[in-house]
Amino acid sequence: MIRKLASMLVIALFVISFAGAAVSQEAQETMTLKGTIISISADTGKVGVQDESGNMMTLSAGSDTDLKTLSGGDRVSIEYSSDGVIQSITEQE
């Protein structure tokens, strides 16, 4: 009986841990920013962008974001997560 109760408890904790991970991933909202690159460092992965209203924001490049083709003054459209990590960056004409 105790063994059965213990196994049910382990299964319940396992299910709860996966539910928590799913909720935390859903909480990551994707936002879009259009603006001009003010500063960029491929070494640190930091990108400073000024939006069309003049507001500055510093974002971090995601692991699969290539910054080597971009430079200061480029107009870009950036999709980023609510924690400031760039998911995609596209140069605008």
C-alpha positions, 0 to 999 in steps of 0.5 A: 500500500505504501509502495503504491502511494509513493509511486502515485506521488512520484507520478503526480510530481512528474506531471506537475513539473511538466505543467509548470514548464509548459506554463513558463514557455507560454508566458514568453510573449513575442514582440516586434520592434522596428528601428535603427541600430545604434550599437552592435557587438557580435562578440557580446551579442548586444544590440542597441536599437532606437525605435521610431519614437526615439526610445532606446532598447538593448537586446541580446542575440539568441543563439542562432541570431547572426549579427555579423552582417549588420552594423550601426545605422541599419534599419531593422525589424526585430522579433524578441521575447519578453526577456529581451532575447532576439528571435529574429532580426531582418534588415529593412530597406 
